[in-house]
Amino acid sequence: SDFFIKIEQANQIQNMTIGGVTEEGEPVYNDLTRMCMKAAAILRYKGPNLCLRITKDMPGDIWRAALDCLETGIGVPALYNDDVYISSLVSHGYKLETARNYCLAGCSQIMIPGISNFYNDVGMLNIVKVFELTLYNGFDPRTNIQVGLKTGEVSGFRDFYEFYNAFCRQIDYFCDLEVKINDKDTLYRASCEGYAMRSLFTKDCLSRGMTVFDGGARYNNIKLEVIGITNAADSLYAVKKAVFEKRTVTFENLLEALKSNFDGNVYLLNWLKKLEKFGNDNAELDDMRGRITKQIFDNFNSSKAVLGGIYVPGEVIFTAHEHSGRVTGATPDGRTRGDILADSAGASQGTDINGPTALLSSVLKIPVADYLLTTVVVNLKFSKEMFGQ
């Protein structure tokens, strides 16, 4: 408890990973694992950000301790599927014993302690903003600046797939732009920050005579987060249904309604809100979100990072869905101008109406297994009474 108190006094984001397996694959659940969760449950501090690595054979008493801690409402420990993380690292060229030694840092970003410089939270790409720009032919109505590609006016799209392809072109453009900006950011920090202590405690930096920001670490990646994929999928689905299938509204009239923030179009706004949303185990919508996600993750994992390694995306949003929503106009999913975006990889607020099992079924279709990711976070809230049952 004293250690947790000191962490709280530091008032910084501090991550602590417990559980999982050794480099040899043996389970690591012991008295310290239980004590950490007990201390968190008693003190109820915001830190450390406690992360529990879950294995198939995790003891029942550890599960009970984790649930007792979660029952307090503090939101820790966060639960991480060991098989997914280890297999992802191995499939991207990391040795098995190295992969087994992963931990979480910051909010939920994967690290390999002592040997990696996985430059963290360097950027955040707002994909539903990219969708909004596609509606306006690459023009941002908030700033009155042409910031994206000119992929066509909505009046010119003859079918849904022409519009979808325009959106895909914008995604490719902004993913590439994100990489270029983040590379410059990394090089700038390398030019003015030494990180001497971190370099001393990161393997290979001394033997190579290089700091962590010169590429001295054994493993190097650049990590960023992607926000608004759920809103983009819901909006794309709404365009498909409202404009091209049900023909409830023309594309031009839909755009005018969005420009006016649905002023005088309450009927259309309510109609759009009632359309199916991600998180309800709808195969068509889940597939649409999966295809958007795959394109984004493909872009980043295939991009070389300036210090070595690759770009590693994820959906770890923390509180950024609030300020990212403020700069995003009204969207076809029934969001009005400036409203909050969906939290991480979950459903938009209040739209997962078929229960947690349906939500998790939708989330499990997100194609995470093929990529090296920070984390794809899903936040769930349950009543306290449920944990007492």
C-alpha positions as CSV (number, residue, x, y, z in Angstrom):
1,S,0.0,0.0,0.0
2,D,2.9,2.4,0.8
3,F,4.2,1.9,-2.7
4,F,0.8,2.7,-4.3
5,I,0.5,5.8,-2.1
6,K,3.9,7.1,-3.4
7,I,2.7,6.4,-7.0
8,E,-0.4,8.5,-6.3
9,Q,1.6,11.3,-4.8
10,A,3.7,11.5,-8.0
11,N,0.5,12.3,-9.9
12,Q,1.6,10.9,-13.2
13,I,0.4,8.1,-15.4
14,Q,2.2,5.0,-14.1
15,N,1.5,1.5,-15.4
16,M,2.0,-1.7,-13.5
17,T,1.6,-5.1,-15.2
18,I,0.9,-8.2,-13.2
19,G,0.3,-11.9,-14.0
20,G,1.1,-13.5,-17.3
21,V,3.9,-16.0,-17.9
22,T,7.7,-16.2,-17.6
23,E,10.0,-16.3,-20.5
24,E,9.8,-20.1,-20.3
25,G,6.0,-20.0,-20.4
26,E,5.3,-20.7,-16.8
27,P,2.3,-18.9,-15.1
28,V,3.2,-16.0,-12.9
29,Y,0.4,-15.6,-10.4
30,N,1.4,-15.3,-6.7
31,D,0.9,-13.5,-3.5
32,L,2.3,-10.3,-5.0
33,T,-0.4,-10.5,-7.7
34,R,-3.1,-10.7,-5.1
35,M,-1.6,-8.0,-2.9
36,C,-1.5,-5.5,-5.8
37,M,-5.2,-6.0,-6.5
38,K,-6.1,-5.9,-2.8
39,A,-4.1,-2.6,-2.4
40,A,-5.9,-1.1,-5.4
41,A,-9.3,-2.1,-4.1
42,I,-8.6,-0.7,-0.6
43,L,-7.0,2.6,-1.7
44,R,-9.1,3.2,-4.8
45,Y,-6.5,5.5,-6.3
46,K,-6.3,6.3,-10.0
47,G,-2.9,4.9,-10.1
48,P,-1.0,2.8,-10.7
49,N,-2.8,1.8,-13.9
50,L,-3.0,-1.9,-13.0
51,C,-2.9,-4.4,-15.9
52,L,-3.6,-8.1,-15.4
53,R,-2.3,-10.5,-18.1
54,I,-4.9,-13.2,-18.5
55,T,-4.0,-16.8,-19.4
56,K,-6.3,-19.7,-20.1
57,D,-5.2,-21.4,-16.9
58,M,-5.2,-18.4,-14.6
59,P,-6.2,-19.6,-11.1
60,G,-9.8,-19.0,-9.9
61,D,-8.7,-17.1,-6.8
62,I,-6.9,-14.6,-9.1
63,W,-10.1,-14.1,-11.1
64,R,-12.0,-13.6,-7.8
65,A,-9.5,-11.0,-6.6
66,A,-9.7,-9.2,-10.0
67,L,-13.5,-9.1,-9.8
68,D,-13.5,-8.0,-6.2
69,C,-11.3,-5.1,-7.3
70,L,-13.5,-4.2,-10.3
71,E,-16.5,-4.3,-8.1
72,T,-15.3,-1.2,-6.3
73,G,-15.9,0.8,-9.5
74,I,-12.3,2.0,-9.9
75,G,-11.9,0.3,-13.3
76,V,-8.8,-1.8,-12.6
77,P,-7.3,-4.2,-13.2
78,A,-7.6,-3.8,-16.9
79,L,-7.7,-7.3,-18.5
80,Y,-5.4,-8.4,-21.3
81,N,-5.5,-11.6,-23.3
82,D,-2.0,-13.0,-23.1
83,D,-2.4,-15.3,-26.2
84,V,-3.3,-12.4,-28.5
85,Y,-0.4,-10.2,-27.5
86,I,2.3,-12.9,-27.5
87,S,1.1,-14.4,-30.8
88,S,1.0,-10.9,-32.4
89,L,4.6,-10.2,-31.4
90,V,5.8,-13.6,-32.5
91,S,4.1,-13.3,-35.9
92,H,6.0,-10.0,-36.4
93,G,9.4,-11.5,-35.8
94,Y,9.9,-11.2,-32.1
95,K,11.4,-14.3,-30.3
96,L,8.9,-16.2,-28.2
97,E,10.8,-15.6,-24.9
98,T,10.9,-11.9,-25.8
99,A,7.2,-11.7,-26.6
100,R,6.3,-13.5,-23.3
101,N,8.1,-10.6,-21.4
102,Y,5.8,-7.9,-22.7
103,C,4.2,-5.4,-20.4
104,L,1.8,-2.4,-20.8
105,A,2.8,1.2,-20.5
106,G,1.0,4.5,-20.4
107,C,-2.7,3.7,-20.7
108,S,-2.6,0.4,-22.5
109,Q,0.3,0.4,-25.0
110,I,2.5,-2.7,-25.3
111,M,6.2,-2.5,-24.4
112,I,9.1,-4.9,-24.0
113,P,10.9,-3.6,-20.9
114,G,14.6,-2.8,-21.0
115,I,15.1,-3.5,-24.7
116,S,12.6,-1.5,-26.7
117,N,11.9,2.1,-27.7
118,F,8.3,1.9,-28.7
119,Y,7.9,5.7,-29.1
120,N,4.4,6.1,-27.5
121,D,1.4,8.3,-28.2
122,V,3.2,10.3,-30.9
123,G,0.0,11.0,-32.8
124,M,-3.7,10.4,-33.1
125,L,-5.7,10.1,-36.3
126,N,-9.4,11.0,-36.3
127,I,-10.9,8.7,-38.9
128,V,-14.5,10.1,-38.7
129,K,-13.0,13.5,-39.4
130,V,-11.4,11.9,-42.5
131,F,-14.9,10.6,-43.3
132,E,-16.4,14.1,-42.9
133,L,-13.7,15.5,-45.2
134,T,-14.7,12.9,-47.8
135,L,-18.3,14.3,-47.7
136,Y,-17.0,17.8,-48.5
137,N,-14.5,16.7,-51.3
138,G,-11.5,17.1,-49.0
139,F,-12.6,20.5,-47.7
140,D,-12.9,21.2,-43.9
141,P,-16.1,23.3,-43.3
142,R,-14.9,24.1,-39.8
143,T,-11.6,25.8,-40.9
144,N,-12.6,26.6,-44.5
145,I,-9.4,25.0,-45.7
146,Q,-8.8,22.4,-48.3
147,V,-6.9,19.8,-46.3
148,G,-7.7,16.5,-48.0
149,L,-7.8,15.1,-51.5
150,K,-10.4,16.2,-54.0
151,T,-12.2,12.9,-54.3
152,G,-15.5,14.2,-55.7
153,E,-18.6,16.0,-54.8
154,V,-21.4,13.9,-53.3
155,S,-23.6,14.7,-56.3
156,G,-21.2,12.8,-58.5
157,F,-21.2,9.4,-56.7
158,R,-23.4,7.1,-58.8
159,D,-23.4,4.3,-56.2
160,F,-22.3,3.5,-52.6
161,Y,-19.0,1.9,-53.7
162,E,-17.8,5.0,-55.6
163,F,-18.2,6.9,-52.3
164,Y,-16.6,4.2,-50.3
165,N,-13.6,4.1,-52.6
166,A,-13.3,7.9,-52.2
167,F,-13.3,7.5,-48.4
168,C,-10.6,4.8,-48.8
169,R,-8.4,7.2,-50.8
170,Q,-8.7,9.8,-48.1
171,I,-7.7,7.2,-45.5
172,D,-4.6,6.3,-47.4
173,Y,-3.7,9.9,-47.8
174,F,-4.1,10.8,-44.2
175,C,-2.3,7.7,-42.9
176,D,0.6,8.6,-45.1
177,L,0.5,12.2,-43.9
178,E,0.4,11.0,-40.3
179,V,3.5,8.9,-40.8
180,K,5.4,11.8,-42.4
181,I,4.5,14.2,-39.5
182,N,5.3,11.7,-36.8
183,D,8.7,10.9,-38.4
184,K,9.5,14.6,-38.3
185,D,8.4,14.8,-34.7
186,T,10.6,12.0,-33.8
187,L,13.7,13.5,-35.5
188,Y,13.0,16.8,-33.9
189,R,12.9,15.3,-30.4
190,A,16.1,13.4,-31.2
191,S,17.8,16.7,-32.0
192,C,16.9,18.4,-28.7
193,E,16.4,15.7,-26.1
194,G,19.1,13.2,-25.0
195,Y,17.1,10.9,-22.7
196,A,20.5,9.8,-21.2
197,M,19.1,7.9,-18.2
198,R,16.6,6.0,-20.4
199,S,19.4,5.2,-22.8
200,L,21.6,3.8,-20.0
201,F,18.9,1.4,-19.0
202,T,17.9,0.2,-22.5
203,K,19.9,-2.7,-23.9
204,D,22.1,-2.1,-26.9
205,C,22.2,1.7,-26.6
206,L,25.7,1.6,-24.9
207,S,27.1,-1.1,-27.2
208,R,25.9,0.8,-30.2
209,G,26.9,4.2,-28.8
210,M,23.5,5.6,-29.6
211,T,20.7,7.0,-27.5
212,V,17.1,5.7,-27.7
213,F,16.2,8.6,-30.0
214,D,19.0,7.7,-32.3
215,G,17.7,4.2,-32.7
216,G,20.0,2.6,-30.1
217,A,17.4,0.2,-28.6
218,R,17.2,-3.4,-29.8
219,Y,13.6,-2.9,-30.9
220,N,12.2,0.4,-32.3
221,N,8.6,1.3,-33.3
222,I,6.5,4.4,-33.5
223,K,3.1,4.0,-31.9
224,L,0.0,6.1,-32.4
225,E,-3.8,5.8,-31.8
226,V,-6.8,5.9,-34.2
227,I,-10.0,7.4,-33.0
228,G,-13.5,7.5,-34.5
229,I,-13.5,4.2,-36.4
230,T,-16.8,3.2,-34.9
231,N,-18.4,6.6,-35.8
232,A,-17.0,6.3,-39.4
233,A,-18.4,2.8,-39.8
234,D,-21.8,3.8,-38.4
235,S,-21.8,6.9,-40.7
236,L,-20.8,4.9,-43.8
237,Y,-23.5,2.3,-43.0
238,A,-26.0,5.2,-42.7
239,V,-25.0,6.6,-46.1
240,K,-25.4,3.2,-47.7
241,K,-28.9,2.7,-46.2
242,A,-30.3,6.2,-46.3
243,V,-29.0,7.4,-49.7
244,F,-28.4,4.3,-51.9
245,E,-30.7,1.5,-50.6
246,K,-33.7,2.9,-48.9
247,R,-33.4,6.3,-50.7
248,T,-34.8,8.1,-47.7
249,V,-32.8,11.2,-48.6
250,T,-30.6,12.4,-51.5
251,F,-26.9,12.7,-50.9
252,E,-27.2,16.4,-51.6
253,N,-30.0,16.9,-49.0
254,L,-28.2,14.8,-46.5
255,L,-25.1,17.0,-46.9
256,E,-27.2,20.1,-46.4
257,A,-28.7,18.7,-43.2
258,L,-25.2,18.0,-41.9
259,K,-24.0,21.5,-42.8
260,S,-26.9,23.0,-40.9
261,N,-26.4,20.6,-37.9
262,F,-29.8,19.2,-38.7
263,D,-31.5,22.5,-38.1
264,G,-35.1,22.0,-39.4
265,N,-34.3,18.3,-40.1
266,V,-35.3,16.7,-36.7
267,Y,-37.2,13.9,-38.5
268,L,-34.1,12.9,-40.5
269,L,-31.8,13.2,-37.4
270,N,-34.1,10.8,-35.5
271,W,-34.3,8.4,-38.5
272,L,-30.5,8.3,-38.7
273,K,-30.2,7.7,-34.9
274,K,-32.5,4.7,-35.1
275,L,-30.5,3.0,-37.8
276,E,-28.5,-0.1,-36.7
277,K,-25.2,0.8,-35.0
278,F,-21.9,-1.1,-34.4
279,G,-21.9,-3.1,-31.2
280,N,-25.1,-5.1,-31.7
281,D,-23.7,-8.2,-33.5
282,N,-24.9,-7.0,-36.9
283,A,-22.9,-8.9,-39.5
284,E,-23.0,-6.2,-42.2
285,L,-22.0,-3.4,-39.9
286,D,-19.3,-5.4,-38.2
287,D,-17.8,-6.3,-41.5
288,M,-17.9,-2.7,-42.6
289,R,-16.0,-1.6,-39.5
290,G,-13.6,-4.5,-39.9
291,R,-12.8,-3.4,-43.5
292,I,-12.1,0.2,-42.4
293,T,-10.0,-1.0,-39.5
294,K,-8.0,-3.3,-41.7
295,Q,-7.2,-0.6,-44.2
296,I,-5.9,1.7,-41.5
297,F,-3.9,-1.0,-39.8
298,D,-2.5,-2.2,-43.1
299,N,-1.3,1.3,-43.9
300,F,0.5,1.8,-40.6
301,N,2.0,-1.7,-40.1
302,S,3.5,-1.5,-43.7
303,S,5.1,2.0,-43.0
304,K,8.7,2.0,-41.8
305,A,9.5,4.1,-38.8
306,V,12.3,6.6,-39.0
307,L,14.3,5.0,-36.2
308,G,13.7,1.4,-37.4
309,G,10.7,-0.9,-36.9
310,I,7.2,0.0,-38.1
311,Y,4.2,2.1,-37.2
312,V,2.0,0.5,-34.6
313,P,-1.6,1.7,-34.4
314,G,-4.3,1.0,-31.8
315,E,-7.5,2.2,-30.3
316,V,-6.5,3.5,-26.9
317,I,-8.4,6.7,-26.7
318,F,-8.3,7.7,-23.0
319,T,-10.3,10.9,-23.0
320,A,-9.5,12.1,-26.6
321,H,-12.9,11.2,-27.9
322,E,-14.2,14.3,-26.2
323,H,-11.9,16.9,-27.8
324,S,-11.7,15.1,-31.1
325,G,-15.5,15.3,-31.2
326,R,-15.4,19.0,-30.7
327,V,-13.6,19.5,-34.1
328,T,-15.8,17.2,-36.0
329,G,-19.0,18.3,-37.6
330,A,-22.4,16.5,-37.8
331,T,-22.1,13.0,-39.2
332,P,-24.6,10.6,-40.8
333,D,-24.6,8.3,-37.8
334,G,-26.9,10.9,-36.0
335,R,-24.1,12.7,-34.2
336,T,-24.6,16.5,-34.1
337,R,-21.7,19.0,-34.5
338,G,-19.1,18.8,-31.7
339,D,-20.6,15.8,-29.9
340,I,-18.4,13.2,-28.3
341,L,-17.1,10.3,-30.4
342,A,-17.3,6.6,-29.5
343,D,-14.9,5.5,-26.7
344,S,-12.0,3.5,-28.1
345,A,-13.1,0.4,-29.9
346,G,-16.6,0.2,-28.4
347,A,-20.0,1.3,-29.6
348,S,-21.1,4.9,-29.7
349,Q,-22.6,5.9,-26.3
350,G,-26.0,4.4,-25.7
351,T,-26.2,2.6,-29.1
352,D,-25.3,-1.0,-28.0
353,I,-28.8,-2.0,-27.1
354,N,-28.5,-5.7,-27.3
355,G,-26.4,-6.2,-24.2
356,P,-22.7,-6.8,-23.5
357,T,-22.5,-10.2,-25.2
358,A,-23.6,-8.7,-28.5
359,L,-21.1,-5.8,-28.1
360,L,-18.3,-8.2,-27.4
361,S,-19.3,-10.3,-30.4
362,S,-19.0,-7.3,-32.6
363,V,-15.7,-6.3,-31.1
364,L,-14.2,-9.8,-31.5
365,K,-14.7,-9.4,-35.3
366,I,-12.2,-6.5,-35.4
367,P,-9.2,-8.0,-37.2
368,V,-6.6,-7.6,-34.5
369,A,-4.8,-10.9,-34.9
370,D,-3.1,-10.0,-38.1
371,Y,-1.4,-6.8,-36.8
372,L,1.1,-5.5,-34.4
373,L,-1.0,-3.0,-32.3
374,T,-0.7,-0.9,-29.2
375,T,-4.0,-2.3,-27.8
376,V,-7.7,-2.3,-29.0
377,V,-9.5,-1.2,-25.8
378,V,-13.1,-1.9,-24.9
379,N,-14.5,-0.2,-21.9
380,L,-17.5,-1.9,-20.3
381,K,-19.7,-0.7,-17.4
382,F,-21.8,-3.0,-15.2
383,S,-24.0,-2.4,-12.2
384,K,-22.4,-3.1,-8.9
385,E,-25.2,-5.6,-8.2
386,M,-24.0,-7.8,-11.0
387,F,-20.7,-8.4,-9.3
388,G,-22.4,-9.4,-6.1
389,Q,-24.4,-12.2,-7.7
